[in-house]
Amino acid sequence: MKNPFKFFQEVKQEAFRVTWPTKKDTVTGSLMVFVLASLAAVFFLLLDQILKFFLDLILTINF
């Protein structure tokens, strides 16, 4: 088992090697997620309304 002090030193060294995204990258990624989630929500709303229309049409047919 490693020495806990040495372990934390290695963790600290590894944290300094991490390349963090820039503010621009973070904002761009967030906007992409928001836009794509909104598009998916609108798509599924339209699909749901179309399927509801056809289901209502089928259920109102009297034999």
N, CA, C and O atoms as CSV, one atom per row, in Angstrom:
chain,resi,resn,atom,element,x,y,z
A,1,MET,N,N,0.846,-1.187,0.000
A,1,MET,CA,C,0.000,0.000,0.000
A,1,MET,C,C,0.888,1.245,0.000
A,1,MET,O,O,1.931,1.284,0.652
A,2,LYS,N,N,0.446,2.268,-0.752
A,2,LYS,CA,C,1.244,3.478,-0.865
A,2,LYS,C,C,1.075,4.367,0.351
A,2,LYS,O,O,0.108,4.270,1.106
A,3,ASN,N,N,2.034,5.214,0.501
A,3,ASN,CA,C,1.999,6.229,1.544
A,3,ASN,C,C,0.921,7.262,1.178
A,3,ASN,O,O,0.933,7.771,0.057
A,4,PRO,N,N,-0.013,7.588,2.092
A,4,PRO,CA,C,-1.065,8.562,1.763
A,4,PRO,C,C,-0.513,9.931,1.346
A,4,PRO,O,O,-1.091,10.588,0.481
A,5,PHE,N,N,0.577,10.358,1.941
A,5,PHE,CA,C,1.178,11.640,1.570
A,5,PHE,C,C,1.646,11.622,0.120
A,5,PHE,O,O,1.428,12.576,-0.627
A,6,LYS,N,N,2.293,10.524,-0.269
A,6,LYS,CA,C,2.772,10.394,-1.644
A,6,LYS,C,C,1.585,10.320,-2.614
A,6,LYS,O,O,1.625,10.878,-3.710
A,7,PHE,N,N,0.550,9.633,-2.192
A,7,PHE,CA,C,-0.650,9.533,-3.028
A,7,PHE,C,C,-1.227,10.917,-3.325
A,7,PHE,O,O,-1.539,11.220,-4.477
A,8,PHE,N,N,-1.373,11.763,-2.296
A,8,PHE,CA,C,-1.928,13.097,-2.497
A,8,PHE,C,C,-0.999,13.980,-3.327
A,8,PHE,O,O,-1.467,14.847,-4.065
A,9,GLN,N,N,0.316,13.767,-3.213
A,9,GLN,CA,C,1.250,14.503,-4.064
A,9,GLN,C,C,1.031,14.134,-5.537
A,9,GLN,O,O,1.045,14.998,-6.413
A,10,GLU,N,N,0.829,12.844,-5.790
A,10,GLU,CA,C,0.603,12.399,-7.165
A,10,GLU,C,C,-0.733,12.925,-7.705
A,10,GLU,O,O,-0.833,13.290,-8.876
A,11,VAL,N,N,-1.748,12.961,-6.849
A,11,VAL,CA,C,-3.037,13.505,-7.264
A,11,VAL,C,C,-2.894,14.982,-7.622
A,11,VAL,O,O,-3.453,15.438,-8.620
A,12,LYS,N,N,-2.150,15.723,-6.816
A,12,LYS,CA,C,-1.940,17.141,-7.072
A,12,LYS,C,C,-1.190,17.340,-8.391
A,12,LYS,O,O,-1.543,18.216,-9.180
A,13,GLN,N,N,-0.156,16.529,-8.629
A,13,GLN,CA,C,0.592,16.638,-9.880
A,13,GLN,C,C,-0.311,16.330,-11.075
A,13,GLN,O,O,-0.239,17.002,-12.104
A,14,GLU,N,N,-1.146,15.328,-10.934
A,14,GLU,CA,C,-2.045,14.955,-12.028
A,14,GLU,C,C,-3.086,16.047,-12.284
A,14,GLU,O,O,-3.465,16.281,-13.432
A,15,ALA,N,N,-3.547,16.709,-11.235
A,15,ALA,CA,C,-4.530,17.782,-11.395
A,15,ALA,C,C,-3.946,18.956,-12.173
A,15,ALA,O,O,-4.671,19.637,-12.898
A,16,PHE,N,N,-2.669,19.197,-12.035
A,16,PHE,CA,C,-2.043,20.291,-12.782
A,16,PHE,C,C,-1.881,19.948,-14.259
A,16,PHE,O,O,-1.735,20.846,-15.089
A,17,ARG,N,N,-1.905,18.661,-14.595
A,17,ARG,CA,C,-1.781,18.257,-15.991
A,17,ARG,C,C,-3.098,18.336,-16.744
A,17,ARG,O,O,-3.112,18.281,-17.973
A,18,VAL,N,N,-4.185,18.462,-16.035
A,18,VAL,CA,C,-5.501,18.507,-16.668
A,18,VAL,C,C,-5.627,19.779,-17.486
A,18,VAL,O,O,-5.279,20.865,-17.023
A,19,THR,N,N,-6.127,19.637,-18.705
A,19,THR,CA,C,-6.388,20.819,-19.534
A,19,THR,C,C,-7.872,21.136,-19.417
A,19,THR,O,O,-8.713,20.399,-19.932
A,20,TRP,N,N,-8.190,22.221,-18.746
A,20,TRP,CA,C,-9.565,22.616,-18.513
A,20,TRP,C,C,-10.084,23.344,-19.736
A,20,TRP,O,O,-9.331,24.061,-20.394
A,21,PRO,N,N,-11.376,23.169,-20.055
A,21,PRO,CA,C,-11.930,23.884,-21.217
A,21,PRO,C,C,-11.987,25.390,-20.958
A,21,PRO,O,O,-12.119,25.849,-19.824
A,22,THR,N,N,-11.884,26.123,-22.042
A,22,THR,CA,C,-11.961,27.576,-21.922
A,22,THR,C,C,-13.423,27.992,-21.703
A,22,THR,O,O,-14.342,27.189,-21.860
A,23,LYS,N,N,-13.610,29.253,-21.340
A,23,LYS,CA,C,-14.970,29.767,-21.137
A,23,LYS,C,C,-15.766,29.661,-22.434
A,23,LYS,O,O,-16.949,29.320,-22.417
A,24,LYS,N,N,-15.115,29.954,-23.553
A,24,LYS,CA,C,-15.779,29.883,-24.854
A,24,LYS,C,C,-16.237,28.453,-25.146
A,24,LYS,O,O,-17.357,28.246,-25.615
A,25,ASP,N,N,-15.385,27.473,-24.873
A,25,ASP,CA,C,-15.753,26.073,-25.085
A,25,ASP,C,C,-16.937,25.662,-24.207
A,25,ASP,O,O,-17.832,24.946,-24.655
A,26,THR,N,N,-16.931,26.116,-22.969
A,26,THR,CA,C,-18.009,25.773,-22.043
A,26,THR,C,C,-19.322,26.388,-22.494
A,26,THR,O,O,-20.357,25.721,-22.478
A,27,VAL,N,N,-19.292,27.654,-22.896
A,27,VAL,CA,C,-20.515,28.322,-23.351
A,27,VAL,C,C,-21.024,27.678,-24.635
A,27,VAL,O,O,-22.225,27.449,-24.779
A,28,THR,N,N,-20.131,27.387,-25.556
A,28,THR,CA,C,-20.522,26.758,-26.818
A,28,THR,C,C,-21.155,25.390,-26.562
A,28,THR,O,O,-22.196,25.068,-27.135
A,29,GLY,N,N,-20.538,24.603,-25.720
A,29,GLY,CA,C,-21.085,23.283,-25.404
A,29,GLY,C,C,-22.445,23.371,-24.733
A,29,GLY,O,O,-23.347,22.594,-25.045
A,30,SER,N,N,-22.593,24.308,-23.820
A,30,SER,CA,C,-23.873,24.490,-23.132
A,30,SER,C,C,-24.972,24.913,-24.100
A,30,SER,O,O,-26.096,24.416,-24.029
A,31,LEU,N,N,-24.642,25.830,-25.002
A,31,LEU,CA,C,-25.629,26.268,-25.990
A,31,LEU,C,C,-26.024,25.131,-26.934
A,31,LEU,O,O,-27.192,24.996,-27.298
A,32,MET,N,N,-25.055,24.327,-27.321
A,32,MET,CA,C,-25.354,23.179,-28.191
A,32,MET,C,C,-26.306,22.213,-27.503
A,32,MET,O,O,-27.252,21.728,-28.123
A,33,VAL,N,N,-26.068,21.933,-26.241
A,33,VAL,CA,C,-26.944,21.037,-25.494
A,33,VAL,C,C,-28.342,21.625,-25.396
A,33,VAL,O,O,-29.326,20.916,-25.603
A,34,PHE,N,N,-28.443,22.904,-25.084
A,34,PHE,CA,C,-29.747,23.561,-24.966
A,34,PHE,C,C,-30.508,23.534,-26.286
A,34,PHE,O,O,-31.697,23.217,-26.311
A,35,VAL,N,N,-29.834,23.864,-27.373
A,35,VAL,CA,C,-30.492,23.897,-28.680
A,35,VAL,C,C,-30.943,22.504,-29.094
A,35,VAL,O,O,-32.076,22.328,-29.542
A,36,LEU,N,N,-30.071,21.515,-28.950
A,36,LEU,CA,C,-30.434,20.161,-29.361
A,36,LEU,C,C,-31.537,19.576,-28.488
A,36,LEU,O,O,-32.391,18.845,-28.990
A,37,ALA,N,N,-31.537,19.879,-27.204
A,37,ALA,CA,C,-32.612,19.412,-26.323
A,37,ALA,C,C,-33.931,20.079,-26.700
A,37,ALA,O,O,-34.982,19.438,-26.667
A,38,SER,N,N,-33.883,21.350,-27.054
A,38,SER,CA,C,-35.094,22.051,-27.477
A,38,SER,C,C,-35.637,21.479,-28.781
A,38,SER,O,O,-36.844,21.285,-28.923
A,39,LEU,N,N,-34.749,21.210,-29.729
A,39,LEU,CA,C,-35.183,20.608,-30.996
A,39,LEU,C,C,-35.800,19.225,-30.771
A,39,LEU,O,O,-36.816,18.891,-31.381
A,40,ALA,N,N,-35.200,18.441,-29.913
A,40,ALA,CA,C,-35.753,17.117,-29.607
A,40,ALA,C,C,-37.123,17.246,-28.950
A,40,ALA,O,O,-38.025,16.466,-29.254
A,41,ALA,N,N,-37.290,18.213,-28.058
A,41,ALA,CA,C,-38.580,18.416,-27.389
A,41,ALA,C,C,-39.655,18.804,-28.406
A,41,ALA,O,O,-40.771,18.288,-28.350
A,42,VAL,N,N,-39.335,19.698,-29.322
A,42,VAL,CA,C,-40.309,20.111,-30.342
A,42,VAL,C,C,-40.640,18.934,-31.261
A,42,VAL,O,O,-41.802,18.728,-31.609
A,43,PHE,N,N,-39.638,18.174,-31.649
A,43,PHE,CA,C,-39.862,17.009,-32.511
A,43,PHE,C,C,-40.818,16.018,-31.850
A,43,PHE,O,O,-41.772,15.559,-32.479
A,44,PHE,N,N,-40.563,15.689,-30.581
A,44,PHE,CA,C,-41.420,14.718,-29.909
A,44,PHE,C,C,-42.805,15.284,-29.616
A,44,PHE,O,O,-43.774,14.526,-29.571
A,45,LEU,N,N,-42.924,16.591,-29.416
A,45,LEU,CA,C,-44.232,17.214,-29.261
A,45,LEU,C,C,-45.038,17.074,-30.541
A,45,LEU,O,O,-46.209,16.697,-30.498
A,46,LEU,N,N,-44.422,17.374,-31.682
A,46,LEU,CA,C,-45.117,17.243,-32.963
A,46,LEU,C,C,-45.482,15.791,-33.256
A,46,LEU,O,O,-46.590,15.506,-33.710
A,47,LEU,N,N,-44.565,14.887,-33.003
A,47,LEU,CA,C,-44.835,13.468,-33.218
A,47,LEU,C,C,-45.991,13.000,-32.342
A,47,LEU,O,O,-46.851,12.251,-32.805
A,48,ASP,N,N,-46.021,13.426,-31.100
A,48,ASP,CA,C,-47.093,13.059,-30.187
A,48,ASP,C,C,-48.435,13.601,-30.667
A,48,ASP,O,O,-49.442,12.896,-30.601
A,49,GLN,N,N,-48.464,14.842,-31.149
A,49,GLN,CA,C,-49.710,15.435,-31.630
A,49,GLN,C,C,-50.215,14.732,-32.884
A,49,GLN,O,O,-51.419,14.521,-33.035
A,50,ILE,N,N,-49.313,14.373,-33.775
A,50,ILE,CA,C,-49.706,13.663,-35.000
A,50,ILE,C,C,-50.275,12.286,-34.651
A,50,ILE,O,O,-51.324,11.897,-35.164
A,51,LEU,N,N,-49.588,11.558,-33.785
A,51,LEU,CA,C,-50.078,10.237,-33.395
A,51,LEU,C,C,-51.404,10.327,-32.648
A,51,LEU,O,O,-52.270,9.469,-32.820
A,52,LYS,N,N,-51.569,11.348,-31.826
A,52,LYS,CA,C,-52.830,11.554,-31.105
A,52,LYS,C,C,-53.960,11.822,-32.092
A,52,LYS,O,O,-55.062,11.298,-31.928
A,53,PHE,N,N,-53.699,12.630,-33.111
A,53,PHE,CA,C,-54.714,12.924,-34.128
A,53,PHE,C,C,-55.173,11.640,-34.810
A,53,PHE,O,O,-56.375,11.402,-34.935
A,54,PHE,N,N,-54.233,10.812,-35.252
A,54,PHE,CA,C,-54.595,9.574,-35.939
A,54,PHE,C,C,-55.286,8.582,-35.003
A,54,PHE,O,O,-56.206,7.879,-35.419
A,55,LEU,N,N,-54.858,8.520,-33.766
A,55,LEU,CA,C,-55.510,7.624,-32.809
A,55,LEU,C,C,-56.944,8.074,-32.538
A,55,LEU,O,O,-57.850,7.243,-32.479
A,56,ASP,N,N,-57.159,9.382,-32.372
A,56,ASP,CA,C,-58.518,9.902,-32.187
A,56,ASP,C,C,-59.369,9.610,-33.416
A,56,ASP,O,O,-60.545,9.271,-33.286
A,57,LEU,N,N,-58.787,9.737,-34.610
A,57,LEU,CA,C,-59.488,9.459,-35.844
A,57,LEU,C,C,-59.909,7.992,-35.910
A,57,LEU,O,O,-61.037,7.684,-36.294
A,58,ILE,N,N,-59.025,7.110,-35.545
A,58,ILE,CA,C,-59.326,5.677,-35.579
A,58,ILE,C,C,-60.374,5.319,-34.530
A,58,ILE,O,O,-61.267,4.515,-34.798
A,59,LEU,N,N,-60.276,5.902,-33.348
A,59,LEU,CA,C,-61.195,5.546,-32.279
A,59,LEU,C,C,-62.599,6.115,-32.479
A,59,LEU,O,O,-63.555,5.617,-31.884
A,60,THR,N,N,-62.735,7.146,-33.303
A,60,THR,CA,C,-64.063,7.727,-33.526
A,60,THR,C,C,-64.799,7.050,-34.679
A,60,THR,O,O,-65.964,7.364,-34.921
A,61,ILE,N,N,-64.162,6.142,-35.389
A,61,ILE,CA,C,-64.822,5.428,-36.488
A,61,ILE,C,C,-65.795,4.419,-35.858
A,61,ILE,O,O,-65.413,3.609,-35.013
A,62,ASN,N,N,-67.064,4.491,-36.294
A,62,ASN,CA,C,-68.085,3.539,-35.812
A,62,ASN,C,C,-68.323,2.477,-36.882
A,62,ASN,O,O,-68.492,2.779,-38.063
A,63,PHE,N,N,-68.332,1.256,-36.441
A,63,PHE,CA,C,-68.579,0.159,-37.391
A,63,PHE,C,C,-70.024,-0.215,-37.366
A,63,PHE,O,O,-70.441,-1.117,-38.092
